[in-house]
Every structure is written in C-alpha cells, then in structure tokens.
Amino acid sequence: MKISDFKQNNKEDKKQEDLMGQYNDLKDLSQDDLTRKLFEETTRQKQEGTFDYEKLSSTLNSLSMYMPKENFEKMKSILERLK
C-alpha cells in the first residue's frame, strides 16, 4: 500500500466518522427539531456569508441512508426552499 493510499483511506474514514457523528447528534430529534436546526444553520451561514447549498445538499444525501425515507424527503423539500 502506498502512503497516498493510506492518506486517502484515512480521509474517507474521517469523513465516515464525521457523518456518523452528525447522524448520532440528529437521530433522536423530532421532525420539528430537525427543521428548526436546519433553519438555524442556514441563517447562521447566510449571516456569515458561508451558506453553501451544494454542501448542505451533499451532506443530506450522504445521511439519507440512515434516515427514514419520509424524513429525508421532508428535509430535501425544506432544503430546496432555502436556495
């Protein structure tokens, strides 16, 4: 194994750990709480000039496999309105 392969694997492991951490932080929240958190994060990012729709969309898509389909679809719909 090349060092570059190890670094890539390590980055992928870190990304997976980050996603699981995000999931664990959000998994027990109600739909209303999830919606509130999304709006709070969006507001914060827009105020700071760091709002990145594509990044949020990508994160939501990455978390989709851990969410009930209904919750994912609701979050996706809300995210579309935030553009």
C-alpha positions, -999 to +999 in steps of 0.1 A: +000+000+000+013+034-009+013+062+016-011+082-006-035+053-005-033+053+033-039+090+034-069+086+012-083+058+033-077+078+064-096+108+049-125+085+039-126+070+074-126+105+089-155+116+066-175+085+076-168+092+113-180+128+108-212+116+091-219+091+118-213+118+144-238+141+126-262+113+124-259+104+161-264+141+170-296+143+150-311+108+150-334+112+180-347+147+171-383+152+161-391+165+126-398+199+141-365+199+158-347+188+127-364+216+107-355+242+133-319+231+133-317+233+095-332+268+095-308+279+123-278+266+105-289+282+072-295+315+089-261+314+106-243+305+073-261+332+054-252+358+080-216+347+079-216+346+041-207+309+041-240+294+030-233+266+006-264+249-008-244+223-026-226+212+006-258+210+026-274+191-002-245+167-004-245+162+034-282+155+034-278+130+006-249+113+025-271+110+055-301+097+036-292+060+040-295+065+078-328+084+077-363+071+072-373+079+036-401+102+047-378+123+069-352+126+040-379+137+016-392+164+040-356+176+047-349+177+009-381+197+003-371+222+030-336+225+017-350+233-018-369+262-003-336+276+012-318+281-021 
